[in-house]
């Protein structure tokens, strides 16, 4: 298993969570339980995935949810084309 530094995507995400969530949250609020912290983290992750635009060249300004949905649609489209080609071969 590799170290986190070998995966730039994970390392960048970790840095973003630290800078945009943890440092801000701990400055503003004292958390008396992990559940309370988890609730705020879940809210932030919703914002991160669905509202916050991303500048990475792979996302091209899309939010992670949009990037994931587009990729899922591309896979479905590819599978459909592949299945259609198989159907043509069977008919021949």
N, CA, C and O atoms as a printed pandas DataFrame, in Angstrom:
     atom_number atom_name residue_name chain_id  residue_number  x_coord  y_coord  z_coord
0              1         N          UNK        A               1    0.847   -1.175    0.000
1              2        CA          UNK        A               1    0.000    0.000    0.000
2              3         C          UNK        A               1    0.894    1.241    0.000
3              4         O          UNK        A               1    1.836    1.329    0.787
4              5         N          UNK        A               2    0.603    2.181   -0.868
5              6        CA          UNK        A               2    1.435    3.367   -0.983
6              7         C          UNK        A               2    1.139    4.404    0.084
7              8         O          UNK        A               2    0.126    4.342    0.780
8              9         N          UNK        A               3    2.033    5.338    0.191
9             10        CA          UNK        A               3    1.860    6.446    1.130
10            11         C          UNK        A               3    0.934    7.498    0.507
11            12         O          UNK        A               3    0.871    7.603   -0.717
12            13         N          UNK        A               4    0.218    8.276    1.323
13            14        CA          UNK        A               4   -0.685    9.281    0.765
14            15         C          UNK        A               4    0.011   10.257   -0.177
15            16         O          UNK        A               4   -0.613   10.777   -1.102
16            17         N          UNK        A               5    1.297   10.508    0.051
17            18        CA          UNK        A               5    1.989   11.478   -0.804
18            19         C          UNK        A               5    2.177   10.968   -2.229
19            20         O          UNK        A               5    2.522   11.746   -3.119
20            21         N          UNK        A               6    1.953    9.671   -2.460
21            22        CA          UNK        A               6    2.110    9.128   -3.809
22            23         C          UNK        A               6    0.847    9.344   -4.643
23            24         O          UNK        A               6    0.857    9.101   -5.849
24            25         N          UNK        A               7   -0.227    9.791   -4.020
25            26        CA          UNK        A               7   -1.461   10.040   -4.747
26            27         C          UNK        A               7   -1.808   11.517   -4.607
27            28         O          UNK        A               7   -2.318   11.950   -3.574
28            29         N          UNK        A               8   -1.528   12.277   -5.648
29            30        CA          UNK        A               8   -1.740   13.721   -5.617
30            31         C          UNK        A               8   -3.172   14.130   -5.362
31            32         O          UNK        A               8   -3.422   15.153   -4.724
32            33         N          UNK        A               9   -4.137   13.330   -5.861
33            34        CA          UNK        A               9   -5.543   13.672   -5.659
34            35         C          UNK        A               9   -5.918   13.595   -4.181
35            36         O          UNK        A               9   -6.579   14.489   -3.652
36            37         N          UNK        A              10   -5.494   12.529   -3.529
37            38        CA          UNK        A              10   -5.806   12.358   -2.110
38            39         C          UNK        A              10   -5.096   13.420   -1.291
39            40         O          UNK        A              10   -5.685   14.013   -0.388
40            41         N          UNK        A              11   -3.842   13.657   -1.602
41            42        CA          UNK        A              11   -3.068   14.637   -0.852
42            43         C          UNK        A              11   -3.682   16.031   -1.002
43            44         O          UNK        A              11   -3.744   16.786   -0.031
44            45         N          UNK        A              12   -4.125   16.369   -2.186
45            46        CA          UNK        A              12   -4.745   17.681   -2.417
46            47         C          UNK        A              12   -6.064   17.790   -1.657
47            48         O          UNK        A              12   -6.353   18.830   -1.065
48            49         N          UNK        A              13   -6.858   16.733   -1.668
49            50        CA          UNK        A              13   -8.122   16.742   -0.938
50            51         C          UNK        A              13   -7.867   16.903    0.557
51            52         O          UNK        A              13   -8.548   17.680    1.227
52            53         N          UNK        A              14   -6.884   16.168    1.080
53            54        CA          UNK        A              14   -6.553   16.289    2.502
54            55         C          UNK        A              14   -6.162   17.719    2.863
55            56         O          UNK        A              14   -6.564   18.231    3.909
56            57         N          UNK        A              15   -5.384   18.359    2.003
57            58        CA          UNK        A              15   -4.971   19.738    2.250
58            59         C          UNK        A              15   -6.170   20.685    2.219
59            60         O          UNK        A              15   -6.252   21.615    3.021
60            61         N          UNK        A              16   -7.096   20.446    1.294
61            62        CA          UNK        A              16   -8.292   21.281    1.191
62            63         C          UNK        A              16   -9.176   21.127    2.429
63            64         O          UNK        A              16   -9.657   22.122    2.970
64            65         N          UNK        A              17   -9.392   19.897    2.878
65            66        CA          UNK        A              17  -10.210   19.662    4.073
66            67         C          UNK        A              17   -9.567   20.340    5.280
67            68         O          UNK        A              17  -10.258   20.957    6.090
68            69         N          UNK        A              18   -8.263   20.227    5.397
69            70        CA          UNK        A              18   -7.564   20.849    6.517
70            71         C          UNK        A              18   -7.721   22.370    6.470
71            72         O          UNK        A              18   -8.072   22.990    7.474
72            73         N          UNK        A              19   -7.463   22.964    5.317
73            74        CA          UNK        A              19   -7.483   24.422    5.192
74            75         C          UNK        A              19   -8.891   25.002    5.245
75            76         O          UNK        A              19   -9.123   26.006    5.920
76            77         N          UNK        A              20   -9.821   24.385    4.547
77            78        CA          UNK        A              20  -11.153   24.981    4.418
78            79         C          UNK        A              20  -12.146   24.527    5.478
79            80         O          UNK        A              20  -13.119   25.230    5.748
80            81         N          UNK        A              21  -11.919   23.374    6.078
81            82        CA          UNK        A              21  -12.861   22.948    7.106
82            83         C          UNK        A              21  -12.243   22.951    8.503
83            84         O          UNK        A              21  -12.646   23.748    9.350
84            85         N          UNK        A              22  -11.283   22.081    8.753
85            86        CA          UNK        A              22  -10.791   21.896   10.122
86            87         C          UNK        A              22  -10.226   23.173   10.742
87            88         O          UNK        A              22  -10.579   23.516   11.870
88            89         N          UNK        A              23   -9.369   23.869   10.034
89            90        CA          UNK        A              23   -8.778   25.081   10.626
90            91         C          UNK        A              23   -9.842   26.131   10.914
91            92         O          UNK        A              23   -9.803   26.790   11.953
92            93         N          UNK        A              24  -10.787   26.286   10.002
93            94        CA          UNK        A              24  -11.877   27.252   10.208
94            95         C          UNK        A              24  -12.796   26.804   11.340
95            96         O          UNK        A              24  -13.135   27.600   12.216
96            97         N          UNK        A              25  -13.194   25.556   11.329
97            98        CA          UNK        A              25  -14.140   25.049   12.320
98            99         C          UNK        A              25  -13.577   25.135   13.734
99           100         O          UNK        A              25  -14.279   25.540   14.660
100          101         N          UNK        A              26  -12.319   24.759   13.901
101          102        CA          UNK        A              26  -11.732   24.749   15.241
102          103         C          UNK        A              26  -11.461   26.160   15.761
103          104         O          UNK        A              26  -11.352   26.360   16.971
104          105         N          UNK        A              27  -11.352   27.136   14.863
105          106        CA          UNK        A              27  -11.207   28.523   15.303
106          107         C          UNK        A              27  -12.530   29.087   15.814
107          108         O          UNK        A              27  -12.555   29.926   16.715
108          109         N          UNK        A              28  -13.630   28.616   15.224
109          110        CA          UNK        A              28  -14.938   29.199   15.508
110          111         C          UNK        A              28  -15.732   28.472   16.586
111          112         O          UNK        A              28  -16.623   29.059   17.200
112          113         N          UNK        A              29  -15.416   27.193   16.823
113          114        CA          UNK        A              29  -16.298   26.403   17.668
114          115         C          UNK        A              29  -15.502   25.376   18.467
115          116         O          UNK        A              29  -14.510   24.823   17.993
116          117         N          UNK        A              30  -15.964   25.140   19.684
117          118        CA          UNK        A              30  -15.403   24.064   20.485
118          119         C          UNK        A              30  -16.336   22.861   20.355
119          120         O          UNK        A              30  -17.519   22.957   20.679
120          121         N          UNK        A              31  -15.815   21.742   19.889
121          122        CA          UNK        A              31  -16.626   20.540   19.693
122          123         C          UNK        A              31  -16.549   19.678   20.947
123          124         O          UNK        A              31  -15.467   19.292   21.389
124          125         N          UNK        A              32  -17.717   19.384   21.511
125          126        CA          UNK        A              32  -17.752   18.578   22.725
126          127         C          UNK        A              32  -17.891   17.089   22.432
127          128         O          UNK        A              32  -17.795   16.258   23.335
128          129         N          UNK        A              33  -18.121   16.755   21.142
129          130        CA          UNK        A              33  -18.233   15.340   20.780
130          131         C          UNK        A              33  -17.823   15.138   19.322
131          132         O          UNK        A              33  -17.857   16.067   18.515
132          133         N          UNK        A              34  -17.446   13.930   19.014
133          134        CA          UNK        A              34  -17.097   13.575   17.633
134          135         C          UNK        A              34  -18.349   13.656   16.749
135          136         O          UNK        A              34  -18.261   14.044   15.584
136          137         N          UNK        A              35  -19.494   13.294   17.293
137          138        CA          UNK        A              35  -20.742   13.355   16.517
138          139         C          UNK        A              35  -21.050   14.782   16.062
139          140         O          UNK        A              35  -21.511   15.001   14.942
140          141         N          UNK        A              36  -20.792   15.731   16.930
141          142        CA          UNK        A              36  -21.012   17.143   16.600
142          143         C          UNK        A              36  -20.069   17.578   15.477
143          144         O          UNK        A              36  -20.486   18.264   14.544
144          145         N          UNK        A              37  -18.811   17.183   15.568
145          146        CA          UNK        A              37  -17.833   17.479   14.529
146          147         C          UNK        A              37  -18.221   16.798   13.229
147          148         O          UNK        A              37  -18.130   17.407   12.163
148          149         N          UNK        A              38  -18.655   15.540   13.296
149          150        CA          UNK        A              38  -19.042   14.794   12.095
150          151         C          UNK        A              38  -20.209   15.465   11.390
151          152         O          UNK        A              38  -20.248   15.511   10.160
152          153         N          UNK        A              39  -21.155   15.983   12.153
153          154        CA          UNK        A              39  -22.313   16.670   11.574
154          155         C          UNK        A              39  -21.865   17.883   10.754
155          156         O          UNK        A              39  -22.332   18.083    9.633
156          157         N          UNK        A              40  -20.965   18.687   11.312
157          158        CA          UNK        A              40  -20.448   19.848   10.581
158          159         C          UNK        A              40  -19.597   19.437    9.379
159          160         O          UNK        A              40  -19.658   20.075    8.328
160          161         N          UNK        A              41  -18.810   18.379    9.531
161          162        CA          UNK        A              41  -18.002   17.892    8.410
162          163         C          UNK        A              41  -18.897   17.397    7.282
163          164         O          UNK        A              41  -18.623   17.672    6.114
164          165         N          UNK        A              42  -19.958   16.675    7.612
165          166        CA          UNK        A              42  -20.893   16.196    6.588
166          167         C          UNK        A              42  -21.534   17.366    5.838
167          168         O          UNK        A              42  -21.711   17.312    4.621
168          169         N          UNK        A              43  -21.874   18.413    6.572
169          170        CA          UNK        A              43  -22.451   19.612    5.939
170          171         C          UNK        A              43  -21.431   20.249    4.993
171          172         O          UNK        A              43  -21.773   20.642    3.877
172          173         N          UNK        A              44  -20.181   20.346    5.442
173          174        CA          UNK        A              44  -19.135   20.929    4.607
174          175         C          UNK        A              44  -18.890   20.064    3.357
175          176         O          UNK        A              44  -18.717   20.591    2.259
176          177         N          UNK        A              45  -18.878   18.742    3.535
177          178        CA          UNK        A              45  -18.665   17.850    2.383
178          179         C          UNK        A              45  -19.792   17.998    1.365
179          180         O          UNK        A              45  -19.546   17.921    0.161
180          181         N          UNK        A              46  -21.017   18.207    1.826
181          182        CA          UNK        A              46  -22.130   18.474    0.906
182          183         C          UNK        A              46  -21.865   19.729    0.093
183          184         O          UNK        A              46  -22.085   19.755   -1.118
184          185         N          UNK        A              47  -21.393   20.763    0.762
185          186        CA          UNK        A              47  -21.038   22.005    0.066
186          187         C          UNK        A              47  -19.889   21.758   -0.914
187          188         O          UNK        A              47  -19.928   22.218   -2.056
188          189         N          UNK        A              48  -18.882   21.038   -0.464
189          190        CA          UNK        A              48  -17.699   20.750   -1.290
190          191         C          UNK        A              48  -18.086   19.992   -2.561
191          192         O          UNK        A              48  -17.596   20.307   -3.646
192          193         N          UNK        A              49  -18.954   19.006   -2.429
193          194        CA          UNK        A              49  -19.299   18.153   -3.565
194          195         C          UNK        A              49  -20.376   18.718   -4.483
195          196         O          UNK        A              49  -20.410   18.386   -5.668
196          197         N          UNK        A              50  -21.253   19.564   -3.958
197          198        CA          UNK        A              50  -22.404   19.994   -4.756
198          199         C          UNK        A              50  -22.448   21.483   -5.066
199          200         O          UNK        A              50  -23.136   21.879   -6.007
200          201         N          UNK        A              51  -21.744   22.324   -4.315
201          202        CA          UNK        A              51  -21.857   23.769   -4.515
202          203         C          UNK        A              51  -20.539   24.451   -4.880
203          204         O          UNK        A              51  -20.530   25.390   -5.677
204          205         N          UNK        A              52  -19.457   24.000   -4.320
205          206        CA          UNK        A              52  -18.167   24.659   -4.484
206          207         C          UNK        A              52  -17.557   24.321   -5.842
207          208         O          UNK        A              52  -17.310   23.149   -6.125
208          209         N          UNK        A              53  -17.308   25.331   -6.693
209          210        CA          UNK        A              53  -16.653   25.041   -7.979
210          211         C          UNK        A              53  -15.193   24.619   -7.758
211          212         O          UNK        A              53  -14.553   25.049   -6.798
212          213         N          UNK        A              54  -14.689   23.790   -8.640
213          214        CA          UNK        A              54  -13.325   23.272   -8.518
214          215         C          UNK        A              54  -12.490   23.742   -9.696
215          216         O          UNK        A              54  -12.960   23.810  -10.832
216          217         N          UNK        A              55  -11.234   24.066   -9.392
217          218        CA          UNK        A              55  -10.355   24.623  -10.414
218          219         C          UNK        A              55   -9.452   23.605  -11.080
219          220         O          UNK        A              55   -8.765   23.945  -12.043
220          221         N          UNK        A              56   -9.426   22.389  -10.612
221          222        CA          UNK        A              56   -8.536   21.380  -11.181
222          223         C          UNK        A              56   -8.789   21.172  -12.667
223          224         O          UNK        A              56   -9.930   21.248  -13.123
224          225         N          UNK        A              57   -7.746   20.915  -13.408
225          226        CA          UNK        A              57   -7.893   20.784  -14.853
226          227         C          UNK        A              57   -8.782   19.604  -15.239
227          228         O          UNK        A              57   -9.401   19.633  -16.303
228          229         N          UNK        A              58   -8.860   18.583  -14.416
229          230        CA          UNK        A              58   -9.731   17.446  -14.741
230          231         C          UNK        A              58  -11.198   17.772  -14.513
231          232         O          UNK        A              58  -12.065   17.237  -15.205
232          233         N          UNK        A              59  -11.485   18.637  -13.557
233          234        CA          UNK        A              59  -12.873   19.003  -13.284
234          235         C          UNK        A              59  -13.378   20.105  -14.197
235          236         O          UNK        A              59  -14.584   20.225  -14.413
236          237         N          UNK        A              60  -12.480   20.906  -14.734
237          238        CA          UNK        A              60  -12.827   21.985  -15.661
238          239         C          UNK        A              60  -13.917   22.889  -15.090
239          240         O          UNK        A              60  -14.845   23.269  -15.804
240          241         N          UNK        A              61  -13.810   23.233  -13.810
241          242        CA          UNK        A              61  -14.762   24.132  -13.181
242          243         C          UNK        A              61  -16.013   23.460  -12.657
243          244         O          UNK        A              61  -16.831   24.098  -11.994
244          245         N          UNK        A              62  -16.171   22.170  -12.949
245          246        CA          UNK        A              62  -17.354   21.453  -12.462
246          247         C          UNK        A              62  -17.164   21.075  -11.000
247          248         O          UNK        A              62  -16.043   21.001  -10.497
248          249         N          UNK        A              63  -18.273   20.843  -10.343
249          250        CA          UNK        A              63  -18.235   20.347   -8.981
250          251         C          UNK        A              63  -18.022   18.832   -9.021
251          252         O          UNK        A              63  -18.340   18.207  -10.033
252          253         N          UNK        A              64  -17.494   18.219   -7.951
253          254        CA          UNK        A              64  -17.245   16.769   -7.978
254          255         C          UNK        A              64  -18.483   15.954   -8.346
255          256         O          UNK        A              64  -18.382   14.962   -9.068
256          257         N          UNK        A              65  -19.640   16.365   -7.855
257          258        CA          UNK        A              65  -20.871   15.637   -8.181
258          259         C          UNK        A              65  -21.141   15.673   -9.691
259          260         O          UNK        A              65  -21.540   14.669  -10.282
260          261         N          UNK        A              66  -20.924   16.822  -10.297
261          262        CA          UNK        A              66  -21.128   16.952  -11.751
262          263         C          UNK        A              66  -20.108   16.103  -12.519
263          264         O          UNK        A              66  -20.456   15.465  -13.512
264          265         N          UNK        A              67  -18.864   16.095  -12.065
265          266        CA          UNK        A              67  -17.827   15.294  -12.711
266          267         C          UNK        A              67  -18.171   13.808  -12.614
267          268         O          UNK        A              67  -18.046   13.072  -13.593
268          269         N          UNK        A              68  -18.602   13.374  -11.438
269          270        CA          UNK        A              68  -18.986   11.978  -11.236
270          271         C          UNK        A              68  -20.175   11.599  -12.119
271          272         O          UNK        A              68  -20.165   10.550  -12.763
272          273         N          UNK        A              69  -21.198   12.456  -12.147
273          274        CA          UNK        A              69  -22.397   12.178  -12.944
274          275         C          UNK        A              69  -22.054   12.106  -14.432
275          276         O          UNK        A              69  -22.542   11.228  -15.144
276          277         N          UNK        A              70  -21.217   13.027  -14.896
277          278        CA          UNK        A              70  -20.816   13.016  -16.308
278          279         C          UNK        A              70  -20.063   11.726  -16.631
279          280         O          UNK        A              70  -20.308   11.103  -17.664
280          281         N          UNK        A              71  -19.147   11.327  -15.747
281          282        CA          UNK        A              71  -18.398   10.091  -15.974
282          283         C          UNK        A              71  -19.311    8.877  -15.989
283          284         O          UNK        A              71  -19.151    7.981  -16.817
284          285         N          UNK        A              72  -20.264    8.851  -15.073
285          286        CA          UNK        A              72  -21.215    7.744  -15.014
286          287         C          UNK        A              72  -22.041    7.683  -16.298
287          288         O          UNK        A              72  -22.289    6.598  -16.824
288          289         N          UNK        A              73  -22.463    8.834  -16.801
289          290        CA          UNK        A              73  -23.228    8.881  -18.052
290          291         C          UNK        A              73  -22.386    8.411  -19.239
291          292         O          UNK        A              73  -22.890    7.731  -20.133
292          293         N          UNK        A              74  -21.109    8.774  -19.243
293          294        CA          UNK        A              74  -20.210    8.340  -20.319
294          295         C          UNK        A              74  -20.032    6.825  -20.302
295          296         O          UNK        A              74  -20.014    6.188  -21.355
296          297         N          UNK        A              75  -19.900    6.249  -19.112
297          298        CA          UNK        A              75  -19.757    4.795  -18.999
298          299         C          UNK        A              75  -21.027    4.109  -19.498
299          300         O          UNK        A              75  -20.957    3.125  -20.234
300          301         N          UNK        A              76  -22.174    4.626  -19.099
301          302        CA          UNK        A              76  -23.454    4.048  -19.539
302          303         C          UNK        A              76  -23.581    4.129  -21.048
303          304         O          UNK        A              76  -24.009    3.171  -21.691
304          305         N          UNK        A              77  -23.206    5.279  -21.620
305          306        CA          UNK        A              77  -23.277    5.465  -23.072
306          307         C          UNK        A              77  -22.358    4.466  -23.779
307          308         O          UNK        A              77  -22.734    3.868  -24.788
308          309         N          UNK        A              78  -21.147    4.293  -23.237
309          310        CA          UNK        A              78  -20.174    3.367  -23.819
310          311         C          UNK        A              78  -20.696    1.927  -23.762
311          312         O          UNK        A              78  -20.591    1.186  -24.739
312          313         N          UNK        A              79  -21.258    1.536  -22.613
313          314        CA          UNK        A              79  -21.797    0.178  -22.469
314          315         C          UNK        A              79  -22.958   -0.053  -23.432
315          316         O          UNK        A              79  -23.084   -1.132  -24.012
316          317         N          UNK        A              80  -23.804    0.960  -23.600
317          318        CA          UNK        A              80  -24.949    0.839  -24.509
318          319         C          UNK        A              80  -24.462    0.618  -25.939
319          320         O          UNK        A              80  -24.981   -0.245  -26.647
320          321         N          UNK        A              81  -23.464    1.400  -26.367
321          322        CA          UNK        A              81  -22.907    1.232  -27.708
322          323         C          UNK        A              81  -22.295   -0.149  -27.877
323          324         O          UNK        A              81  -22.461   -0.791  -28.915
324          325         N          UNK        A              82  -21.587   -0.599  -26.850
325          326        CA          UNK        A              82  -20.944   -1.911  -26.886
326          327         C          UNK        A              82  -22.001   -3.016  -26.996
327          328         O          UNK        A              82  -21.840   -3.961  -27.768
328          329         N          UNK        A              83  -23.079   -2.889  -26.223
329          330        CA          UNK        A              83  -24.171   -3.878  -26.268
330          331         C          UNK        A              83  -24.863   -3.867  -27.624
331          332         O          UNK        A              83  -25.255   -4.919  -28.131
332          333         N          UNK        A              84  -25.014   -2.690  -28.211
333          334        CA          UNK        A              84  -25.638   -2.593  -29.531
334          335         C          UNK        A              84  -24.771   -3.273  -30.582
335          336         O          UNK        A              84  -25.294   -3.934  -31.479
336          337         N          UNK        A              85  -23.464   -3.120  -30.484
337          338        CA          UNK        A              85  -22.562   -3.785  -31.442
338          339         C          UNK        A              85  -22.642   -5.298  -31.293
339          340         O          UNK        A              85  -22.629   -6.023  -32.288
340          341         N          UNK        A              86  -22.727   -5.780  -30.048
341          342        CA          UNK        A              86  -22.861   -7.209  -29.810
342          343         C          UNK        A              86  -24.158   -7.725  -30.422
343          344         O          UNK        A              86  -24.188   -8.822  -30.980
344          345         N          UNK        A              87  -25.226   -6.945  -30.322
345          346        CA          UNK        A              87  -26.507   -7.326  -30.877
346          347         C          UNK        A              87  -26.457   -7.440  -32.400
347          348         O          UNK        A              87  -27.087   -8.321  -32.986
348          349         N          UNK        A              88  -25.708   -6.546  -33.029
349          350        CA          UNK        A              88  -25.556   -6.577  -34.498
350          351         C          UNK        A              88  -24.784   -7.817  -34.906
351          352         O          UNK        A              88  -25.134   -8.451  -35.902
352          353         N          UNK        A              89  -23.744   -8.182  -34.169
353          354        CA          UNK        A              89  -22.944   -9.372  -34.475
354          355         C          UNK        A              89  -23.769  -10.637  -34.331
355          356         O          UNK        A              89  -23.645  -11.553  -35.144
356          357         N          UNK        A              90  -24.617  -10.702  -33.300
357          358        CA          UNK        A              90  -25.453  -11.886  -33.087
358          359         C          UNK        A              90  -26.489  -12.026  -34.178
359          360         O          UNK        A              90  -26.824  -13.139  -34.582
360          361         N          UNK        A              91  -27.009  -10.890  -34.666
361          362        CA          UNK        A              91  -28.032  -10.935  -35.695
362          363         C          UNK        A              91  -27.446  -11.381  -37.038
363          364         O          UNK        A              91  -28.150  -11.966  -37.861
364          365         N          UNK        A              92  -26.173  -11.107  -37.256
365          366        CA          UNK        A              92  -25.536  -11.423  -38.539
366          367         C          UNK        A              92  -25.205  -12.848  -38.669
367          368         O          UNK        A              92  -24.665  -13.265  -39.694
